Each structure stands twice: as structure tokens, then as C-alpha cells.
Amino acid sequence: MADMGCSSGPNTFLPIWEVMEAIDETCRKLNRKNPILQVFLNDLPGNDFNSIFRSLPSFRKKLEEEMGGEFGPCFIAAMPGSFYGRLFPPRSLHFVHSSYSLHWLSEVPEIPLNKGNIYLVETSPPDVHKAYLNQFEKDFTAFLRSRSEEMIPGGCMVLTIHGRDENNDSSGNHSPTIWEFLGMMLNDMVLEGLIEESKLDSFNLPIYVALAEEVKDVIRAERSFTITRLESFHVSWDSCIDDRCRDTMDKYTKGKYAAKQESTWKHSRVHSPIMLFP
Ligand SMILES: C[S@@+](CC[C@H](N)C(=O)[O-])C[C@H]1O[C@@H](n2cnc3c(N)ncnc32)[C@H](O)[C@@H]1O
């Protein structure tokens, strides 16, 4: 299996854990020996792969403690490189997973002036929307094409993609993204003379937060995969707060807490896990 955009943090080993648990459970039911698993962790070459491999012994120890060491051997390797190109030999992967990574574009699209903003906002000109969508379509198509060559027929791919709703709040009001807030802060810094206005105007983020329909359209147009399941779920902006504390906090305390958390950027957005078969 391969995990595309594995990063180097607490989430890096989660997909391997989940897969091993699922295999273990299935093998028990079928009264079969667990297979040998080879896992490739993929990310860009700048990712801190060294820290992943340094924490591998403690991951193995935890796995053995919790799963009783009854699973088959698991070989873990790194595969640095962009997932928008080929990374593996033809027909070599049974399972591909990617979580929270495909909203990163391969480059910032050529866009007309997106004044005072660093990403799409409700008031961005239509041409800016179009340029971002075009880049997403081009990149996601390249991702699917590469994986379609690397996966065996009958393999499976599970993607969790950072997405958006058409009406992104239950009342139908526009709720700003974290990047819109960042843009506002940078605008304040321009007003305070800390940043040059032209620098803010020319800076745009290489991300695109797609609608589920846009994701489906690319998969259908590329034609290598069929979608067997597509779900959407919301992650609330205060999801970084422990459930036990959330109910006792007022909204200002929650706001302050969330603003200080690194994970806050995973705020009230839609995420679409999709399961694809080549
Ligand atoms: C937000 S992290 C997701 C980490 C982890 N998968 C998770 O769900 O928490 C996104 C990761 O995607 C990686 N990434 C972005 N563009 C990539 C590309 N073209 N090829 C490979 N990895 C990429 C980033 O370097 C980053 O580590």
C-alpha cells in the first residue's frame, strides 16, 4: 500500500494502523494467516522522513502491545516525490490512501489580480475561481492517471479530500475560510506599514478546496476509476478542543483556544472520503 502525502506528525502512522487492524480482523474471520504488508510513505522530498523512521520503533512497540503481535510482518519504506507524477512501477500497488493532501496544488495558477487576498474569497473575480479550478482539474487528473498505471486491477483507493459546500453554513451564510482570515490579518499588516501592498496582492496560495461535484467530474472525465462510495462530513472549527472541555467553555474562550492551536486550520469545512476502484 501507499499513503500519499503522509507528512511527519502524529497522523503519519494512522492509516497503516487502520489497514493492519482491518486486515487482522478479516483474517481472523476467514481463519487465514495475515499477509505480509509493504507500506510506502510518500510525501515531497522536503518532508521530515528522518523523524518518521526515528519514531518507527515506538510505533511497532505500540502496535505489538495493542494488537498482540499477531499480524504478519510489515515493511515500511519512504517514497519521496510529488504524487502528481509517477512514483511506483506499473501494477505494483494494491491499496492507495491519501488524506488531507490533494487540496495542495502543484503550483499557484496564473491568476488575474486577487486584490488583498491570498486565496479565493466570495468576492474574488470569476476568472480567479476559474484559474484555480483549472489547476485543480489538471493536477487531480495527473494524480489519477499516475495511480491508474501503478495500481493492480482490482485494487482500491481511499481519498479524504478537504472540500467545501456550495452554501457553507447551515444558515446559508458565507462562512470565511481560515485563509480568508489570514488574508484579513495580512491586510491589517499592510495598513500598519509592516508589509508592502504589492507583495500581498501578488501572493496566492497553491491550494484548491473543491466541491464534491468537482471531484466527481474529474474522476469521471479521467475514466480510470469508478467511485464506489462518496461521503461528506463536517469538521467543526473547534474540533481541536477536547470533548470533555468543549461544553464547559463559552464561545470566546473556545475562540481563543482554537486560535492558538495548530490544528485550527482544519476548521469547519467539508471533507469527502471517496473510495475508488481502477
Ligand atoms: C495536511 S498534510 C496531511 C498529512 C496527513 N496525511 C494527515 O491526514 O494528517 C498534507 C501533506 O501533503 C503533502 N503534499 C503536498 N503536495 C504534495 C505532492 N505534490 N506530493 C506529495 N505530497 C504532497 C505535504 O507536504 C503535507 O505533508
PDBQT file of the ligand as one rigid body, heavy atoms in Angstrom, charges set to zero:
ROOT
HETATM    1  C1  LIG A 301      -2.020  18.464   5.715  1.00  0.00    +0.000 C 
HETATM    2  S1  LIG A 301      -0.779  17.298   5.399  1.00  0.00    +0.000 S 
HETATM    3  C2  LIG A 301      -1.680  15.792   5.579  1.00  0.00    +0.000 C 
HETATM    4  C3  LIG A 301      -0.955  14.841   6.453  1.00  0.00    +0.000 C 
HETATM    5  C4  LIG A 301      -1.686  13.549   6.766  1.00  0.00    +0.000 C 
HETATM    6  N1  LIG A 301      -1.951  12.779   5.563  1.00  0.00    +0.000 N 
HETATM    7  C5  LIG A 301      -2.961  13.826   7.516  1.00  0.00    +0.000 C 
HETATM    8  O1  LIG A 301      -4.039  13.409   7.055  1.00  0.00    +0.000 OA
HETATM    9  O2  LIG A 301      -2.916  14.434   8.580  1.00  0.00    +0.000 OA
HETATM   10  C6  LIG A 301      -0.566  17.430   3.639  1.00  0.00    +0.000 C 
HETATM   11  C7  LIG A 301       0.707  16.743   3.167  1.00  0.00    +0.000 C 
HETATM   12  O3  LIG A 301       0.670  16.638   1.755  1.00  0.00    +0.000 OA
HETATM   13  C8  LIG A 301       1.987  16.828   1.292  1.00  0.00    +0.000 C 
HETATM   14  N2  LIG A 301       1.960  17.198  -0.138  1.00  0.00    +0.000 N 
HETATM   15  C9  LIG A 301       1.502  18.333  -0.700  1.00  0.00    +0.000 A 
HETATM   16  N3  LIG A 301       1.671  18.297  -2.038  1.00  0.00    +0.000 NA
HETATM   17  C10 LIG A 301       2.240  17.099  -2.318  1.00  0.00    +0.000 A 
HETATM   18  C11 LIG A 301       2.679  16.469  -3.523  1.00  0.00    +0.000 A 
HETATM   19  N4  LIG A 301       2.543  17.076  -4.725  1.00  0.00    +0.000 N 
HETATM   20  N5  LIG A 301       3.231  15.230  -3.453  1.00  0.00    +0.000 NA
HETATM   21  C12 LIG A 301       3.379  14.595  -2.262  1.00  0.00    +0.000 A 
HETATM   22  N6  LIG A 301       2.979  15.151  -1.075  1.00  0.00    +0.000 NA
HETATM   23  C13 LIG A 301       2.436  16.382  -1.107  1.00  0.00    +0.000 A 
HETATM   24  C14 LIG A 301       2.513  17.953   2.173  1.00  0.00    +0.000 C 
HETATM   25  O4  LIG A 301       3.919  18.018   2.132  1.00  0.00    +0.000 OA
HETATM   26  C15 LIG A 301       1.938  17.547   3.533  1.00  0.00    +0.000 C 
HETATM   27  O5  LIG A 301       2.838  16.755   4.268  1.00  0.00    +0.000 OA
ENDROOT
TORSDOF 0
